[in-house]
Amino acid sequence: MPYINVKVVGPLSREQKEEIAAKFTQTLEDVANKPKDHTYVVFDEIDRQNWAVGDRLLDER
């Protein structure tokens, strides 16, 4: 049972999530022979103030 955790800064639309999930699960099916209906995809949409690169929060850029 594959588990994919997608972490992104900011929100994604429903359509974007559907496309990302479809492409990731298709890749796992094509490359690793993992059936799409056994693959879990979780989206974590993180606020810019809760994500840093180095010592700088993204909302400071």
C-alpha positions as a Markdown table, in Angstrom:
| # | Residue | x | y | z |
|---|---|---|---|---|
| 1 | Met | 0.0 | 0.0 | 0.0 |
| 2 | Pro | 1.9 | 3.1 | -1.2 |
| 3 | Tyr | 1.4 | 6.3 | 0.8 |
| 4 | Ile | 2.3 | 9.7 | -0.8 |
| 5 | Asn | 2.4 | 12.8 | 1.3 |
| 6 | Val | 2.4 | 16.0 | -0.8 |
| 7 | Lys | 3.4 | 19.1 | 1.2 |
| 8 | Val | 3.0 | 22.5 | -0.5 |
| 9 | Val | 3.1 | 26.1 | 0.5 |
| 10 | Gly | -0.3 | 27.6 | 0.0 |
| 11 | Pro | -3.6 | 26.2 | -1.2 |
| 12 | Leu | -4.2 | 24.0 | -4.2 |
| 13 | Ser | -7.5 | 23.8 | -6.0 |
| 14 | Arg | -9.6 | 20.6 | -6.1 |
| 15 | Glu | -8.7 | 20.3 | -9.8 |
| 16 | Gln | -5.0 | 20.6 | -9.1 |
| 17 | Lys | -5.2 | 17.9 | -6.4 |
| 18 | Glu | -7.1 | 15.6 | -8.6 |
| 19 | Glu | -4.5 | 15.9 | -11.4 |
| 20 | Ile | -1.5 | 15.5 | -9.0 |
| 21 | Ala | -3.1 | 12.4 | -7.4 |
| 22 | Ala | -3.9 | 10.9 | -10.8 |
| 23 | Lys | -0.4 | 11.4 | -12.1 |
| 24 | Phe | 1.4 | 10.2 | -9.0 |
| 25 | Thr | -0.8 | 7.1 | -8.7 |
| 26 | Gln | -0.4 | 6.4 | -12.4 |
| 27 | Thr | 3.4 | 6.6 | -12.1 |
| 28 | Leu | 3.4 | 4.1 | -9.2 |
| 29 | Glu | 1.2 | 1.8 | -11.2 |
| 30 | Asp | 3.4 | 2.1 | -14.3 |
| 31 | Val | 6.8 | 1.9 | -12.6 |
| 32 | Ala | 6.2 | -0.2 | -9.5 |
| 33 | Asn | 3.1 | -2.2 | -10.5 |
| 34 | Lys | 1.2 | -0.7 | -7.5 |
| 35 | Pro | -2.5 | -0.6 | -8.2 |
| 36 | Lys | -4.0 | 2.9 | -8.1 |
| 37 | Asp | -6.9 | 1.8 | -5.8 |
| 38 | His | -4.3 | 0.8 | -3.1 |
| 39 | Thr | -2.4 | 4.1 | -3.2 |
| 40 | Tyr | -3.1 | 6.8 | -0.7 |
| 41 | Val | -2.3 | 10.5 | -1.4 |
| 42 | Val | -2.5 | 13.1 | 1.3 |
| 43 | Phe | -2.1 | 16.8 | 0.7 |
| 44 | Asp | -0.7 | 19.1 | 3.4 |
| 45 | Glu | -1.2 | 22.8 | 2.5 |
| 46 | Ile | 1.2 | 24.8 | 4.7 |
| 47 | Asp | 0.9 | 28.5 | 5.4 |
| 48 | Arg | 3.9 | 30.5 | 4.3 |
| 49 | Gln | 4.6 | 31.6 | 7.9 |
| 50 | Asn | 4.9 | 27.9 | 8.8 |
| 51 | Trp | 7.6 | 27.0 | 6.3 |
| 52 | Ala | 11.2 | 28.2 | 6.2 |
| 53 | Val | 14.1 | 27.9 | 3.9 |
| 54 | Gly | 17.3 | 28.1 | 5.9 |
| 55 | Asp | 16.7 | 30.7 | 8.5 |
| 56 | Arg | 14.0 | 32.7 | 6.7 |
| 57 | Leu | 10.3 | 32.1 | 6.8 |
| 58 | Leu | 8.7 | 32.1 | 3.4 |
| 59 | Asp | 6.4 | 35.0 | 4.3 |
| 60 | Glu | 9.4 | 37.2 | 4.8 |
| 61 | Arg | 10.5 | 36.9 | 1.1 |
